[in-house]
Amino acid sequence: MKVAIQGIPGSFHHQVALNYFGAETEIEGFRTFEEVAKAVQRREVPYGVMAIENSIAGAILPNYDLIDRHGLHIFEEYYLPISHNLMVLPGQKITDIKEVKSHPMALLQCKRFFEDYPDIKLIDDVDTATVARRISDEKIKGLGAIASSTAAKIYGLEILAHDIQTIKNNFTRFILLQEDKPQQSEKPNKASFKITIRNEKGSLAKLLTLLSENDLDLSKIQSIPVIENPWHYAFFIDAQFDDYAKYLKAIDAVNQNGGEVKIFGEYVSRK
């Protein structure tokens, strides 16, 4: 079993891959989400793990676009409780720390903690665990990382403060991706799809009415302009439903009423 993730051992993506696929899984880490998407699309790896939204920071809209552009399919979702920890080389105090680096979303989620430490500069970096590894490998003093407790263990760092995220009930939703359209062993009750509509009076209201009339519960809706088609807009939507037949009816109704639907995945909600 080979799985592509953004990040390195100790990252939250790494944790999800091991939790879902098993401890013997071969993890291939990439620097960016784009590289993960390309690896799955090219069948270099059969599966990919990608964060798609956080309960505090919201949706990661560029990742929806990656799924769309690379023609990937969602076959499962996974919710991971997020615990952010401030870690450094052993023997330092928080007053010794001049900078803290981490993924931008991790920094955002811990912003309130650092209000008590105005002299610490917060700097965006590529990944949570990558900073932890760099501190360990290069023996960097005065620099802190925000990462998981697993990263602290892997890279031999000392945790100065545990659970520093602003909201303790903090979850990130990950999606599991593959290139082929998956075969479902369970009846799906959730779907992720894109609907493109023209910017005409009442078009969005009509769209939402069609979905509501067929009992679709929209858990997520994000809009972006269609660059190559001016004055058209695409909506990335996650919807839950109890009746699969009604869901299909809703999709057909949208298509019949001038909308363009592209389904990214139908799967079982794990929330």
SERO-4910 file (N, C-alpha, C, O; in steps of 0.05 Angstrom, whole numbers):
BEGIN
 pado doro    nc1    nc2    nc3   cac1   cac2   cac3    cc1    cc2    cc3    oc1    oc2    oc3
  Met    A     17    -24      0      0      0      0     18     25      0     34     28     18
  Lys    A     14     42    -20     30     66    -22     11     90    -23     -9     90    -38
  Val    A     17    111     -7     -1    134     -4     15    159     -6     36    162      7
  Ala    A      5    179    -21     18    205    -24      6    224     -4    -18    225      0
  Ile    A     24    239      9     15    260     28     31    286     22     52    285     10
  Gln    A     20    308     32     36    333     32     49    334     60     35    334     80
  Gly    A     75    334     60     89    335     86    108    311     90    114    296     72
  Ile    A    117    308    115    137    288    123    127    273    147    106    280    158
  Pro    A    142    253    156    134    239    181    130    259    204    147    276    209
  Gly    A    109    255    219    102    273    241     81    293    234     70    307    251
  Ser    A     75    296    208     54    315    199     27    303    204     24    279    209
  Phe    A      6    319    203    -21    309    208    -30    292    184    -45    273    188
  His    A    -21    298    160    -27    281    137    -15    253    141    -27    233    135
  His    A      9    252    152     23    227    157      6    211    177      3    187    174
  Gln    A     -4    224    198    -20    211    219    -45    200    207    -53    177    213
  Val    A    -59    215    190    -84    205    178    -78    181    160    -93    161    161
  Ala    A    -57    182    144    -50    160    126    -45    134    142    -55    113    134
  Leu    A    -31    136    164    -26    112    181    -51    103    195    -56     79    197
  Asn    A    -67    122    205    -92    114    219   -111    100    200   -124     80    208
  Tyr    A   -113    109    176   -133     98    157   -123     73    143   -137     53    142
  Phe    A    -99     74    132    -89     52    116    -73     31    131    -69      9    122
  Gly    A    -64     38    156    -49     19    172    -19     26    175     -8     41    159
  Ala    A     -7     16    197     20     23    204     41     14    183     63     25    182
  Glu    A     34     -7    167     53    -17    147     52     -2    121     66     -8    102
  Thr    A     35     19    120     32     34     95     58     48     87     72     59    104
  Glu    A     65     48     62     88     63     51     79     91     45     62     95     27
  Ile    A     90    110     59     82    138     56    102    153     37    126    151     42
  Glu    A     92    166     17    109    182      0    102    212      4     80    220     -3
  Gly    A    120    227     15    114    255     21    122    273     -1    142    269    -15
  Phe    A    106    294     -5    111    314    -26    110    342    -13     98    345      8
  Arg    A    123    361    -26    125    388    -15     98    402    -16     91    417      2
  Thr    A     83    399    -38     59    414    -42     35    395    -48     39    372    -55
  Phe    A     11    406    -44    -13    392    -51    -15    386    -81    -25    366    -90
  Glu    A     -5    405    -97     -4    401   -126     11    376   -134      2    361   -151
  Glu    A     34    372   -121     50    348   -127     36    323   -118     38    302   -132
  Val    A     21    324    -96      5    301    -88    -16    294   -109    -19    271   -117
  Ala    A    -30    315   -118    -51    311   -139    -40    299   -164    -52    281   -176
  Lys    A    -17    309   -173     -4    299   -197      4    270   -194      1    255   -213
  Ala    A     15    263   -171     25    236   -167      1    216   -169      4    194   -179
  Val    A    -22    224   -158    -45    206   -159    -56    205   -187    -63    183   -197
  Gln    A    -57    228   -200    -68    229   -228    -51    212   -247    -61    198   -264
  Arg    A    -25    212   -243     -6    197   -260     -4    168   -252     11    152   -265
  Arg    A    -18    160   -231    -17    133   -220     10    125   -210     17    101   -209
  Glu    A     26    144   -202     51    139   -189     46    127   -161     62    111   -151
  Val    A     24    135   -149     14    123   -124    -16    119   -127    -30    134   -141
  Pro    A    -27     98   -115    -56     92   -118    -74    111   -103    -97    116   -111
  Tyr    A    -64    122    -80    -81    138    -63    -67    163    -54    -42    164    -52
  Gly    A    -83    183    -47    -72    208    -36    -89    217    -12   -113    211    -11
  Val    A    -77    231      6    -91    243     29    -88    273     28    -65    283     24
  Met    A   -110    287     31   -109    317     28   -128    330     47   -152    324     48
  Ala    A   -118    349     62   -135    365     80   -153    383     62   -144    393     42
  Ile    A   -178    385     71   -197    401     54   -211    423     70   -220    443     58
  Glu    A   -213    420     97   -224    441    113   -218    437    142   -214    414    151
  Asn    A   -219    459    157   -214    458    186   -237    472    200   -249    491    190
  Ser    A   -244    461    224   -267    471    238   -263    500    248   -283    514    254
  Ile    A   -238    510    249   -233    537    257   -228    555    233   -240    576    230
  Ala    A   -210    546    215   -200    563    193   -217    561    168   -214    578    150
  Gly    A   -235    541    166   -252    539    143   -240    522    121   -222    506    125
  Ala    A   -252    525     97   -244    508     74   -217    516     62   -210    539     63
  Ile    A   -204    496     51   -179    501     36   -187    500      7   -185    480     -7
  Leu    A   -197    523     -3   -209    525    -29   -190    516    -52   -200    503    -70
  Pro    A   -164    523    -51   -147    514    -73   -146    483    -76   -141    473    -98
  Asn    A   -151    469    -55   -150    439    -57   -175    428    -72   -173    408    -85
  Tyr    A   -198    442    -70   -221    434    -86   -214    438   -115   -220    421   -132
  Asp    A   -200    460   -121   -192    465   -149   -173    444   -159   -174    436   -183
  Leu    A   -154    434   -142   -135    413   -150   -150    388   -157   -143    375   -177
  Ile    A   -169    380   -141   -185    356   -147   -199    359   -174   -199    340   -190
  Asp    A   -209    382   -179   -223    387   -204   -204    386   -228   -209    372   -247
  Arg    A   -182    401   -227   -164    403   -249   -150    376   -256   -144    371   -279
  His    A   -145    360   -236   -131    335   -240   -149    311   -243   -140    288   -244
  Gly    A   -175    316   -243   -194    294   -248   -194    272   -227   -196    249   -234
  Leu    A   -190    279   -202   -189    260   -180   -216    253   -169   -235    269   -172
  His    A   -218    231   -155   -243    222   -143   -240    218   -113   -220    207   -103
  Ile    A   -259    228    -98   -259    225    -69   -274    199    -63   -296    194    -72
  Phe    A   -261    181    -47   -275    157    -39   -280    154     -9   -293    136     -1
  Glu    A   -270    173      6   -274    172     35   -266    199     48   -250    214     36
  Glu    A   -276    204     71   -267    227     87   -258    218    114   -266    197    124
  Tyr    A   -241    234    127   -231    227    153   -228    252    170   -215    271    161
  Tyr    A   -239    251    194   -237    274    212   -216    269    234   -217    248    248
  Leu    A   -197    287    236   -175    284    255   -176    306    275   -175    330    268
  Pro    A   -178    300    301   -175    321    322   -147    332    321   -128    317    321
  Ile    A   -145    359    321   -119    372    318   -109    383    345   -123    399    358
  Ser    A    -85    375    352    -72    386    376    -46    398    368    -28    385    359
  His    A    -44    425    371    -20    439    364     -3    444    389    -13    451    411
  Asn    A     23    439    386     42    441    409     66    458    401     76    456    378
  Leu    A     75    475    419     99    491    414    123    475    424    125    468    447
  Met    A    142    470    405    165    453    411    191    467    403    192    482    384
  Val    A    212    460    417    239    472    413    260    451    419    254    429    428
  Leu    A    285    458    413    308    442    422    307    440    453    301    460    466
  Pro    A    313    417    464    312    414    493    329    434    508    351    441    498
  Gly    A    320    442    531    335    460    548    329    490    545    340    506    560
  Gln    A    311    497    528    304    525    524    278    532    538    261    515    543
  Lys    A    275    558    544    250    568    555    236    585    534    248    592    513
  Ile    A    211    591    539    195    606    519    207    634    515    204    646    494
  Thr    A    220    644    536    232    671    534    257    671    515    266    692    507
  Asp    A    267    647    509    290    645    491    282    645    462    298    647    444
  Ile    A    256    642    457    246    638    429    241    665    416    226    682    426
  Lys    A    254    669    393    251    694    378    231    691    355    217    710    347
  Glu    A    230    667    343    213    662    320    199    635    323    210    617    336
  Val    A    175    633    312    161    608    311    151    604    282    138    622    271
  Lys    A    158    582    270    150    576    243    132    552    241    135    533    257
  Ser    A    113    553    223     95    530    219     78    535    194     81    556    181
  His    A     61    516    188     42    520    166     24    543    172     16    547    196
  Pro    A     16    560    152      0    583    158    -26    577    173    -34    593    190
  Met    A    -38    554    167    -63    548    181    -58    542    210    -75    549    227
  Ala    A    -36    528    216    -29    523    244    -25    549    259    -33    552    282
  Leu    A    -10    568    247     -6    593    260    -32    608    265    -36    620    286
  Leu    A    -50    607    245    -76    620    248    -91    608    271   -104    623    287
  Gln    A    -90    582    274   -106    568    295    -94    573    323   -108    568    343
  Cys    A    -70    583    325    -57    587    351    -52    617    356    -36    624    374
  Lys    A    -64    634    341    -58    663    342    -62    674    370    -46    690    379
  Arg    A    -83    666    384    -89    678    410    -68    671    430    -61    688    447
  Phe    A    -57    647    429    -35    640    448    -12    659    446     -1    666    467
  Phe    A     -4    667    422     19    684    419     14    714    424     32    730    423
  Glu    A    -11    721    429    -17    748    438     -3    755    464      2    778    470
  Asp    A      2    734    480     16    738    506     46    739    502     61    744    521
  Tyr    A     56    735    478     84    735    472     90    753    447     97    742    426
  Pro    A     85    779    450     87    797    426    115    798    414    118    807    391
  Asp    A    136    790    428    163    791    418    170    768    400    191    768    387
  Ile    A    152    747    399    157    724    382    146    730    355    122    736    352
  Lys    A    162    727    334    154    732    307    143    706    295    156    685    296
  Leu    A    119    707    283    107    684    271    112    684    241    106    704    228
  Ile    A    122    662    231    131    661    203    119    636    189    121    614    199
  Asp    A    106    641    166     94    619    151    116    600    140    137    609    132
  Asp    A    111    574    141    129    555    129    112    534    115     88    534    116
  Val    A    126    515    102    112    496     84     96    476     99     75    467     89
  Asp    A    104    468    123     91    446    137     98    446    167    119    457    174
  Thr    A     81    435    183     86    435    212    111    418    219    129    427    232
  Ala    A    111    393    210    132    374    218    159    382    205    180    376    216
  Thr    A    158    394    181    183    402    168    200    421    185    224    418    186
  Val    A    187    440    198    201    458    215    213    443    239    236    448    247
  Ala    A    198    425    251    207    409    273    233    393    265    252    393    280
  Arg    A    232    381    242    255    366    232    279    385    228    302    377    234
  Arg    A    274    408    216    296    427    211    310    436    237    334    438    238
  Ile    A    293    442    257    304    450    283    322    428    294    344    433    305
  Ser    A    312    403    292    327    380    302    353    375    287    374    372    299
  Asp    A    351    375    260    374    369    243    396    390    246    420    384    246
  Glu    A    388    416    247    407    438    246    413    449    274    429    468    277
  Lys    A    400    437    295    404    445    322    400    475    326    417    489    337
  Ile    A    378    485    316    372    514    316    360    522    342    339    513    350
  Lys    A    373    540    356    363    552    380    348    578    374    353    591    354
  Gly    A    329    585    391    314    609    388    291    607    368    277    626    363
  Leu    A    287    583    357    266    578    337    247    557    348    256    535    357
  Gly    A    222    562    347    202    542    355    185    533    332    183    546    311
  Ala    A    174    509    335    156    498    315    129    492    328    127    486    352
  Ile    A    108    494    312     81    485    320     75    460    305     74    460    281
  Ala    A     72    438    320     68    412    306     55    393    326     48    400    348
  Ser    A     52    368    317     39    347    334     59    336    354     83    339    351
  Ser    A     48    324    375     66    311    395     81    289    383    103    282    392
  Thr    A     70    276    362     85    255    347    110    266    335    131    253    335
  Ala    A    108    290    323    132    303    311    153    308    332    177    305    327
  Ala    A    145    317    356    164    322    378    179    297    385    203    297    390
  Lys    A    165    274    386    178    248    392    197    240    370    219    231    376
  Ile    A    188    242    345    204    233    323    230    249    321    251    238    316
  Tyr    A    229    275    326    252    293    322    266    301    347    284    318    347
  Gly    A    258    289    370    272    294    395    270    322    406    289    333    417
  Leu    A    246    335    402    243    362    412    227    363    438    213    344    445
  Glu    A    230    385    452    216    388    478    192    406    474    194    427    462
  Ile    A    169    397    485    145    413    482    143    433    505    142    425    529
  Leu    A    142    459    498    140    480    518    111    485    526    106    493    549
  Ala    A     93    481    508     64    486    513     48    467    497     51    465    472
  His    A     29    453    510     12    434    497    -15    447    489    -24    465    502
  Asp    A    -27    436    468    -54    444    460    -57    475    460    -74    486    474
  Ile    A    -41    488    443    -42    517    443    -62    528    423    -65    553    420
  Gln    A    -77    511    409    -97    521    390   -119    536    405   -126    529    427
  Thr    A   -129    557    392   -148    575    405   -173    560    414   -183    564    436
  Ile    A   -183    544    396   -208    529    402   -199    500    406   -188    487    388
  Lys    A   -204    489    429   -195    462    436   -209    440    420   -197    420    413
  Asn    A   -234    445    414   -249    426    397   -244    431    368   -261    442    353
  Asn    A   -220    424    359   -209    432    333   -205    407    316   -190    389    323
  Phe    A   -219    406    294   -217    382    276   -210    391    248   -218    413    239
  Thr    A   -195    375    234   -190    379    206   -202    355    190   -199    332    198
  Arg    A   -216    362    169   -228    342    152   -209    336    129   -201    354    114
  Phe    A   -202    311    126   -185    302    104   -201    286     84   -221    273     92
  Ile    A   -193    287     59   -206    270     39   -186    251     28   -162    257     26
  Leu    A   -195    227     21   -178    206     10   -184    204    -20   -208    202    -28
  Leu    A   -163    205    -36   -166    208    -65   -155    185    -81   -136    172    -72
  Gln    A   -166    180   -104   -155    162   -123   -161    171   -151   -179    188   -155
  Glu    A   -148    160   -171   -152    169   -199   -177    157   -211   -191    170   -225
  Asp    A   -182    131   -206   -205    118   -217   -230    124   -200   -228    130   -177
  Lys    A   -253    123   -214   -278    126   -199   -282    102   -181   -281     79   -190
  Pro    A   -286    106   -155   -286     84   -136   -312     68   -137   -333     78   -145
  Gln    A   -310     42   -130   -333     25   -126   -341     26    -96   -325     20    -79
  Gln    A   -366     34    -91   -374     37    -63   -384     10    -51   -401     -3    -63
  Ser    A   -373      3    -28   -383    -20    -13   -406    -13      5   -422    -31     13
  Glu    A   -408     12     12   -431     22     28   -447     42     12   -436     55     -6
  Lys    A   -472     44     19   -489     63      5   -482     92     13   -482     98     37
  Pro    A   -475    109     -6   -466    136      2   -488    153     12   -512    150      4
  Asn    A   -482    171     30   -501    191     40   -489    219     40   -500    238     52
  Lys    A   -466    222     25   -454    248     23   -440    249     -5   -431    229    -15
  Ala    A   -439    273    -16   -427    277    -42   -413    304    -43   -421    323    -30
  Ser    A   -391    304    -59   -377    329    -64   -378    334    -94   -372    316   -110
  Phe    A   -386    358   -103   -389    363   -131   -386    392   -137   -386    409   -119
  Lys    A   -383    399   -163   -381    426   -172   -405    432   -191   -411    416   -208
  Ile    A   -417    455   -186   -439    464   -204   -431    491   -216   -424    509   -201
  Thr    A   -432    493   -242   -426    518   -256   -452    529   -267   -467    516   -281
  Ile    A   -456    555   -261   -481    569   -270   -473    596   -281   -452    607   -275
  Arg    A   -491    606   -298   -487    633   -309   -496    654   -289   -515    649   -274
  Asn    A   -483    677   -288   -490    698   -270   -514    713   -280   -512    735   -291
  Glu    A   -537    701   -275   -563    714   -283   -580    718   -258   -576    704   -238
  Lys    A   -598    736   -260   -616    743   -238   -631    718   -229   -645    705   -244
  Gly    A   -628    711   -203   -642    689   -192   -630    662   -196   -641    642   -187
  Ser    A   -607    660   -210   -596    634   -217   -586    619   -192   -590    594   -189
  Leu    A   -573    633   -173   -564    620   -149   -588    611   -132   -588    589   -120
  Ala    A   -608    628   -130   -632    621   -114   -646    597   -126   -655    579   -111
  Lys    A   -647    595   -152   -659    572   -165   -643    546   -159   -655    525   -154
  Leu    A   -617    549   -160   -600    526   -155   -604    516   -126   -608    492   -122
  Leu    A   -604    534   -107   -608    525    -79   -635    514    -74   -639    495    -58
  Thr    A   -656    524    -89   -683    514    -86   -684    485    -96   -696    468    -84
  Leu    A   -672    480   -119   -672    453   -131   -659    433   -112   -669    410   -108
  Leu    A   -637    441    -99   -624    423    -80   -640    419    -55   -642    396    -45
  Ser    A   -652    440    -45   -668    439    -21   -694    422    -25   -701    406     -8
  Glu    A   -706    425    -48   -731    410    -54   -726    380    -54   -745    364    -50
  Asn    A   -701    372    -59   -695    343    -59   -680    335    -33   -666    314    -33
  Asp    A   -683    351    -12   -674    344     15   -643    341     16   -634    325     32
  Leu    A   -629    356      1   -600    357      4   -592    377     25   -600    400     24
  Asp    A   -576    369     44   -566    386     65   -538    395     58   -520    379     58
  Leu    A   -535    421     51   -509    431     42   -492    437     66   -497    456     82
  Ser    A   -471    421     70   -452    426     92   -430    445     84   -415    455    101
  Lys    A   -426    449     58   -406    467     48   -414    477     20   -422    462      3
  Ile    A   -411    504     16   -414    516    -11   -394    539    -13   -394    557      3
  Gln    A   -377    537    -34   -356    557    -39   -358    565    -68   -360    547    -85
  Ser    A   -356    590    -74   -358    599   -102   -331    610   -112   -316    622    -97
  Ile    A   -326    605   -138   -303    617   -151   -311    625   -179   -328    612   -191
  Pro    A   -300    647   -191   -306    653   -218   -293    634   -237   -272    623   -232
  Val    A   -306    628   -260   -295    611   -281   -278    629   -299   -289    644   -315
  Ile    A   -252    627   -296   -233    646   -309   -236    646   -340   -237    667   -352
  Glu    A   -239    622   -351   -240    620   -380   -268    626   -392   -271    626   -416
  Asn    A   -287    631   -374   -314    636   -383   -326    659   -367   -340    654   -347
  Pro    A   -320    684   -374   -328    707   -358   -358    708   -352   -375    700   -368
  Trp    A   -364    716   -327   -391    719   -317   -405    693   -312   -429    691   -309
  His    A   -389    671   -311   -399    645   -301   -385    640   -275   -362    647   -270
  Tyr    A   -399    626   -257   -388    620   -231   -391    590   -225   -411    577   -232
  Ala    A   -371    579   -211   -372    551   -202   -375    551   -172   -364    567   -158
  Phe    A   -390    531   -163   -395    527   -134   -386    499   -127   -396    480   -137
  Phe    A   -367    498   -108   -358    473    -97   -377    467    -73   -379    483    -55
  Ile    A   -389    444    -74   -410    437    -55   -405    410    -43   -398    391    -56
  Asp    A   -410    409    -16   -412    383     -2   -440    381      8   -451    400     20
  Ala    A   -453    359      2   -481    356     10   -486    328     22   -475    308     12
  Gln    A   -503    328     42   -511    302     54   -540    297     48   -556    315     43
  Phe    A   -547    272     48   -574    264     40   -581    237     53   -563    220     58
  Asp    A   -607    232     57   -616    206     67   -626    188     45   -625    164     48
  Asp    A   -634    200     23   -646    185      1   -628    189    -24   -628    211    -36
  Tyr    A   -614    168    -32   -596    170    -55   -611    176    -81   -601    190    -98
  Ala    A   -635    165    -83   -651    171   -107   -658    200   -110   -658    212   -132
  Lys    A   -664    213    -87   -670    242    -87   -646    258    -94   -647    279   -108
  Tyr    A   -623    249    -85   -598    262    -92   -593    262   -122   -586    282   -134
  Leu    A   -597    238   -134   -594    236   -163   -615    254   -178   -609    265   -199
  Lys    A   -639    255   -167   -659    272   -179   -651    301   -178   -656    316   -197
  Ala    A   -639    309   -156   -630    337   -153   -608    344   -173   -609    365   -186
  Ile    A   -589    325   -177   -568    330   -196   -579    332   -224   -571    349   -240
  Asp    A   -598    314   -231   -611    315   -257   -626    341   -261   -626    353   -283
  Ala    A   -640    351   -240   -655    376   -242   -637    399   -247   -644    417   -263
  Val    A   -614    400   -235   -594    421   -239   -585    421   -268   -584    442   -281
  Asn    A   -578    397   -278   -570    395   -306   -592    404   -326   -586    416   -346
  Gln    A   -616    397   -319   -639    404   -337   -645    434   -336   -658    444   -355
  Asn    A   -636    447   -315   -643    476   -313   -618    494   -317   -617    516   -306
  Gly    A   -600    485   -334   -579    502   -343   -553    501   -327   -534    514   -333
  Gly    A   -553    484   -306   -528    481   -290   -511    459   -302   -520    441   -316
  Glu    A   -485    461   -296   -466    440   -305   -455    427   -280   -443    440   -263
  Val    A   -459    401   -277   -451    387   -252   -427    368   -258   -427    353   -277
  Lys    A   -407    370   -241   -385    351   -241   -382    339   -213   -377    354   -194
  Ile    A   -385    313   -211   -384    300   -185   -356    291   -179   -343    277   -195
  Phe    A   -346    299   -156   -319    291   -147   -319    265   -132   -300    250   -132
  Gly    A   -342    259   -118   -343    235   -102   -369    231    -88   -381    251    -79
  Glu    A   -377    206    -85   -400    199    -68   -390    179    -48   -378    159    -55
  Tyr    A   -396    184    -22   -383    168     -1   -401    169     24   -422    182     25
  Val    A   -391    156     45   -406    156     71   -395    177     89   -370    179     94
  Ser    A   -412    194    100   -404    214    119   -393    202    144   -405    183    155
  Arg    A   -370    212    154   -358    202    178   -360    221    201   -348    216    222
  Lys    A   -375    242    198   -377    262    219   -398    253    240   -402    267    260
***
